[in-house]
Amino acid sequence: MASTPVRIPWWAWTWPLVACIVLVLQLLLGSGGPLAAAEAFALIAAVFAAVYHAEVVAFRVGEPFGTLVLAVAVTIIEVALIVSVMITGGPEKAVLARDTVFAAVMIVCNGIVGLCLLAGGMRHREQSFQLQGANAALVVLIALTALTLVFPSVTTTREGPTFSPAQLIFAATVSLVLYGSFLFVQTVRHREFFLPASGGTEEVHAPPPSNRVALLSSALLLVSLVAVVALAKALTPSMEFGIEKAGAPKSVVGIVIAGLVLLPEGLAAFRAAKANRLQTSMNLALGSALASIGLTIPAVAAVSLLLHKPLSLGINAKEGVLMALTLLVSVITLGTGRTTVLQGIVHLVIFAAFIFLSIVP
């Protein structure tokens, strides 16, 4: 962040307030018509406010804790959205968690990472980040995706892409163990792996905000994130209707939900890359992908077991190939600690293939 304002600008607290007012109107009047347009506007405005407050908090607490705040906060609220839909929905919502988590990983690892590398490469030619941190995140991500999204399609205890209760408990446990281990390495054991690479040009000269400003931004960040997810949920029926009318598969709903929820993180990572703070971008992107699986799978597993809700986690062959391609390319493109526009273009092409094959399977 190039500079830190003494006081929070008017729009940074006005937009969350507007979003809350729109949500109250939605509860009183229902969605649809002009109110749907107001919900869409309030959603985008709340995203920009969330990004601003996330940057203030991140600048105050420093790396890697700053990016961790946004990644975990967004993921926790995303989990609340998925769980609420699971509880109130019918059997057809059994695949919502799988579709949303898979879409989140593809959006983060290809869409957000690709945009960051392309934008940063175009503006700064070549950028660097800590290779050890990226490798730590990728090895955990590979294990998490295989154990939670691939194995349900190949195990034989239950028919179909589903885990048995014992297998579901095991998957939830290893998810928490792997994600908790990554957090320990990121914040305690090897925190230096996630700090700006030596010799980098990240902007560190501006003084951090005061405690009062940081606390106020923390509160407004939470309000903004809750508003983003609540508005996304309010807009979901309209999106489902539009997707059905367009003849697209129902899995596109998971992509739209994941995209809306990841907007604050994506925009924050993009702005950091343009400001030559690629380490912050990588911390946000890879951290959010890990949190999306490491926190979501245990939560939906608990809901499924306690409330006897159906849950299908296994991805199909097409999605498995896309996942394998994404992880393989990520290991190669992020395997040197230095990036150019080429890596960004490759990831964006894979992201385009993911979107296209989701609409035209």
C-alpha positions in Angstrom: 0.0 0.0 0.0 1.6 3.2 -1.1 0.0 5.4 1.6 -2.3 5.1 4.5 -5.0 7.8 5.0 -5.3 9.4 8.4 -9.1 8.9 8.3 -11.3 6.4 6.5 -12.8 7.9 3.3 -16.5 8.4 3.1 -17.2 5.7 0.6 -15.4 3.1 2.6 -18.1 3.2 5.4 -21.0 4.4 3.2 -21.0 1.4 0.9 -21.3 -1.2 3.7 -24.1 0.9 5.2 -25.9 1.0 1.8 -25.5 -2.7 1.5 -27.1 -3.3 4.9 -30.0 -1.0 4.0 -30.5 -2.9 0.7 -30.5 -6.2 2.7 -33.1 -4.9 5.1 -35.3 -3.9 2.1 -34.8 -7.3 0.6 -36.0 -9.0 3.8 -39.1 -6.7 3.9 -40.0 -6.6 0.2 -38.4 -9.7 -1.3 -36.0 -9.8 -4.3 -36.8 -9.1 -7.9 -37.4 -6.1 -10.1 -35.6 -2.9 -9.3 -34.5 -4.2 -6.0 -32.4 -6.9 -7.8 -30.5 -4.1 -9.6 -30.0 -2.3 -6.2 -28.7 -5.6 -4.8 -26.2 -6.0 -7.6 -25.0 -2.4 -7.2 -24.7 -2.8 -3.4 -22.8 -6.1 -3.9 -20.1 -4.5 -6.1 -19.9 -1.5 -3.8 -19.4 -3.7 -0.8 -16.6 -5.6 -2.6 -14.7 -2.4 -3.1 -15.2 -1.4 0.5 -14.0 -4.9 1.7 -10.9 -4.6 -0.4 -10.0 -1.2 1.0 -10.5 -2.3 4.6 -8.6 -5.6 4.0 -5.6 -3.6 2.8 -5.7 -1.3 5.8 -5.8 -4.3 8.2 -3.1 -6.1 6.2 -0.8 -3.1 6.3 -1.3 -2.8 10.0 -0.6 -6.4 11.1 2.0 -7.1 8.3 2.6 -10.2 6.2 1.6 -12.9 6.3 -1.1 -12.2 8.9 -2.7 -9.4 6.8 -3.6 -11.6 3.9 -4.5 -14.5 6.2 -7.2 -12.2 7.8 -9.0 -11.7 4.5 -8.6 -15.3 3.2 -9.9 -16.9 6.4 -12.7 -14.3 6.9 -14.0 -14.7 3.4 -13.8 -18.5 3.6 -15.7 -18.7 6.9 -18.5 -16.6 5.5 -18.5 -18.7 2.3 -18.8 -21.8 4.5 -21.8 -20.2 6.3 -23.4 -19.5 2.9 -23.0 -23.1 1.7 -24.1 -24.6 5.0 -27.2 -22.5 5.2 -28.2 -23.6 1.6 -27.5 -27.2 2.5 -29.8 -27.0 5.6 -32.7 -25.3 3.9 -32.3 -27.0 0.5 -33.3 -30.4 -0.7 -31.4 -33.4 -2.0 -30.5 -31.5 -5.2 -28.2 -29.3 -3.0 -25.9 -32.3 -2.2 -23.4 -31.2 -4.9 -23.4 -27.5 -4.1 -20.4 -27.8 -1.7 -18.4 -29.8 -4.3 -19.3 -27.4 -7.2 -18.4 -24.3 -5.1 -15.2 -25.6 -3.7 -14.0 -26.9 -7.1 -14.9 -23.6 -8.7 -13.1 -21.7 -6.0 -9.9 -23.6 -6.5 -10.1 -23.1 -10.3 -11.0 -19.4 -10.0 -8.1 -18.8 -7.5 -5.4 -20.9 -9.1 -6.2 -19.9 -12.7 -8.3 -16.8 -12.8 -6.9 -14.8 -9.9 -3.3 -16.0 -10.2 -3.4 -15.6 -14.0 -4.7 -12.0 -13.8 -2.1 -11.1 -11.2 0.8 -12.6 -13.1 -0.4 -11.0 -16.4 -1.0 -7.5 -14.8 2.2 -7.6 -12.8 4.2 -8.8 -15.8 2.9 -6.2 -18.2 3.7 -3.4 -15.7 6.9 -4.6 -14.2 8.2 -7.2 -16.8 9.4 -9.7 -14.2 8.3 -10.2 -10.6 9.6 -12.3 -7.7 8.1 -14.1 -4.6 9.3 -16.6 -2.1 9.6 -20.0 -3.7 9.5 -21.9 -0.4 6.2 -20.4 0.5 4.6 -21.2 -2.8 5.9 -24.8 -2.7 4.5 -25.2 0.9 1.1 -24.0 -0.3 1.0 -26.1 -3.4 2.0 -29.4 -1.8 -0.8 -29.0 0.8 -3.2 -28.0 -2.0 -2.4 -31.1 -4.0 -3.0 -33.4 -1.0 -6.2 -31.6 0.0 -7.8 -31.8 -3.5 -6.9 -35.4 -4.0 -8.1 -36.6 -0.6 -11.4 -34.6 -0.6 -12.5 -34.1 -4.2 -10.9 -37.0 -6.1 -11.0 -40.0 -3.7 -14.9 -40.0 -3.4 -15.1 -40.9 -7.0 -12.8 -43.9 -6.7 -13.6 -45.4 -3.3 -16.0 -48.4 -3.3 -17.6 -48.5 0.1 -20.5 -46.2 -1.1 -21.8 -46.2 -4.7 -21.3 -43.0 -6.6 -19.0 -40.0 -5.8 -19.8 -40.1 -2.1 -17.9 -41.0 1.0 -19.2 -43.3 3.7 -19.6 -41.8 7.2 -16.2 -43.1 8.3 -14.5 -41.9 5.2 -16.2 -38.5 5.5 -14.9 -38.2 9.1 -11.4 -39.1 7.9 -11.5 -36.6 5.1 -12.7 -33.8 7.4 -10.0 -34.7 9.9 -7.1 -34.7 7.4 -8.4 -31.4 5.9 -8.1 -29.8 9.3 -4.7 -31.3 10.0 -3.3 -30.2 6.7 -4.7 -26.7 6.8 -3.7 -26.3 10.5 -0.2 -27.4 9.7 0.0 -24.9 6.8 -1.1 -22.1 9.1 1.5 -23.1 11.7 4.3 -23.0 9.1 3.0 -19.8 7.6 2.6 -17.8 10.8 5.1 -19.4 13.3 7.6 -22.0 12.1 8.6 -20.5 8.7 7.0 -17.1 8.6 10.0 -15.8 6.5 8.9 -18.0 3.6 5.8 -15.8 3.2 7.5 -12.4 3.5 8.6 -10.3 0.5 11.6 -11.9 -1.3 14.9 -10.3 -0.5 15.8 -7.6 -3.0 12.2 -7.1 -3.9 10.7 -3.6 -4.6 7.5 -3.9 -2.5 6.4 -0.7 -1.1 7.1 -0.6 2.7 7.9 3.1 3.3 4.4 4.4 4.4 3.7 4.4 8.1 1.1 1.8 9.2 -2.4 3.1 10.2 -3.2 3.8 13.9 -4.8 1.1 16.1 -8.1 3.0 16.0 -8.2 3.1 12.2 -7.2 -0.6 12.0 -9.9 -1.6 14.5 -12.6 0.4 12.6 -11.5 -1.1 9.3 -11.6 -4.6 10.9 -15.2 -4.0 11.9 -16.1 -2.6 8.5 -14.3 -5.4 6.8 -16.5 -7.9 8.6 -19.7 -6.0 7.8 -18.6 -5.7 4.1 -17.9 -9.4 3.8 -21.2 -10.4 5.5 -23.0 -8.1 3.1 -21.2 -9.5 0.1 -22.2 -13.1 1.0 -25.7 -12.1 2.0 -26.3 -10.2 -1.2 -24.8 -13.1 -3.2 -27.3 -15.4 -1.5 -30.1 -13.0 -2.2 -29.2 -12.9 -5.9 -28.8 -16.6 -6.2 -32.4 -17.4 -7.1 -32.3 -14.9 -9.9 -29.0 -16.3 -11.1 -30.4 -19.9 -11.0 -33.4 -18.8 -13.0 -31.2 -17.1 -15.6 -28.8 -20.1 -15.8 -31.8 -22.4 -16.3 -33.3 -20.2 -19.0 -29.9 -20.2 -20.8 -29.8 -24.0 -20.7 -26.5 -24.1 -18.8 -25.7 -26.9 -16.4 -26.6 -26.4 -12.7 -23.0 -26.6 -11.7 -22.6 -23.1 -13.1 -24.5 -21.9 -10.0 -21.5 -23.0 -7.9 -19.1 -21.1 -10.2 -21.2 -17.9 -9.8 -21.4 -18.2 -6.0 -17.6 -18.9 -5.7 -16.9 -16.0 -8.1 -19.0 -13.5 -6.1 -17.6 -14.6 -2.8 -14.0 -14.4 -4.1 -14.4 -10.9 -5.6 -12.8 -9.1 -2.6 -9.8 -11.4 -2.5 -9.4 -11.3 -6.3 -9.5 -7.6 -6.5 -7.1 -7.2 -3.5 -4.6 -9.6 -5.1 -4.9 -7.9 -8.5 -4.1 -4.5 -7.0 -1.2 -5.9 -5.0 0.3 -7.4 -8.2 0.0 -4.1 -10.1 1.7 -2.4 -7.2 4.6 -4.9 -7.5 3.6 -6.7 -4.3 3.4 -10.2 -5.9 4.2 -11.9 -2.6 1.0 -10.4 -1.1 -0.9 -11.6 -4.2 0.5 -15.2 -3.9 -0.3 -15.2 -0.1 -3.9 -14.2 -0.8 -4.5 -16.5 -3.8 -2.9 -19.7 -2.6 -4.0 -19.1 1.0 -7.6 -18.6 0.0 -7.6 -21.8 -2.2 -6.3 -23.8 0.9 -8.8 -22.2 3.2 -11.6 -22.9 0.8 -11.0 -26.6 1.0 -9.5 -26.9 4.5 -12.4 -25.1 6.2 -15.3 -25.9 3.9 -14.9 -29.7 3.8 -15.0 -30.2 7.6 -18.0 -27.8 8.0 -20.1 -29.5 5.3 -19.1 -32.9 6.5 -20.3 -32.1 10.1 -23.6 -30.8 8.7 -24.1 -33.9 6.6 -23.3 -36.3 9.4 -25.3 -34.4 12.2 -28.3 -33.5 10.2 -28.3 -36.5 7.8 -28.0 -34.3 4.7 -26.8 -35.9 1.5 -23.4 -34.8 0.4 -21.6 -35.6 -2.8 -17.9 -34.5 -3.0 -16.4 -36.5 -5.9 -15.6 -34.6 -9.1 -16.1 -36.3 -12.5 -13.4 -37.2 -15.0 -13.5 -33.9 -16.9 -13.1 -31.9 -13.7 -10.4 -34.2 -12.5 -8.4 -33.6 -15.7 -8.8 -29.8 -15.3 -7.7 -30.0 -11.6 -4.7 -32.1 -12.5 -3.7 -29.7 -15.3 -4.1 -26.7 -13.0 -2.0 -28.2 -10.2 0.7 -29.4 -12.7 0.9 -26.1 -14.4 1.0 -24.3 -11.0 3.9 -26.3 -9.8 5.8 -25.5 -13.0 4.9 -21.8 -13.5 5.5 -21.0 -9.8 8.5 -23.3 -9.5 11.2 -20.6 -10.0 10.0 -17.8 -7.8 10.0 -15.4 -10.7 7.1 -14.8 -13.2 6.4 -13.1 -16.4 3.3 -12.5 -18.6 3.7 -15.9 -20.1 2.7 -17.7 -16.9 -0.3 -15.4 -16.5 -1.5 -16.1 -20.1 -1.2 -19.9 -19.5 -3.3 -19.8 -16.3 -5.9 -17.6 -18.0 -6.2 -20.0 -20.9 -6.8 -22.9 -18.5 -9.4 -20.7 -16.7 -11.1 -19.9 -20.0 -11.2 -23.7 -20.7 -12.8 -24.3 -17.3 -15.5 -21.7 -17.9 -16.2 -22.9 -21.5 -16.4 -26.6 -20.5 -18.7 -25.8 -17.6 -21.1 -24.1 -19.9 -20.6 -26.5 -22.9 -19.8 -29.8 -21.1 
